[in-house]
Amino acid sequence: MRTTLGLQPGVCNLYAMNLLVLPGRTLGLCDTYVNYDPSAEQIVEMSRLAAEELARFGIQPKIALLSHSSFGSDDTPTAEKMRKALALLHERHPELAVEGEMHGDAALDASVRQLVFPNARMKDDVNLLIFPTLDAANIAFNLLKTAAGDGMTVGPILLGAAKPVHILTPTATVRRIVNMAALTVAEAAQNR
């Protein structure tokens, strides 16, 4: 796929983000379809690309690096990967609002985060969820999409490709196909 599509200058990999428009909030979830077990370096690149994409939608990105561990409570490989990614993000992209590693409830509810980790830098609810593995991201997206009922989805949005191209899944509704076609056309028009 990378050789056919090409990568944006300076980008090393492709990633996928799904947007879920829920009552009262819009969430981005990464990586829902491309990288099974992204490295800390890939998580950094994916977070930056996803934040840029959210900003194009007019949404100020607030990023949570998710884990079963919460702010150092466990030292498993995925928790350590998310902590390493956080340190790299703070070092390389200090302009990004990012916090982690944390549980999903602490990401979606700032009051839970403040209770668990009073020294958290971010005081707001997040809108961009970065998962440690494809399994976690895909499962969470499909659960939230189904539980939210009428929540509109946009995606999977392919991040990092040199050309405007996105992914359609077998369960894509007509509405999602129209959304993705419109997004791709708008991106193509911007690239002229």
Order of alpha helices (4+ residues) and beta strands (2+ residues): alpha-beta-beta-alpha-beta-alpha-beta-alpha-alpha-beta-alpha-beta-alpha
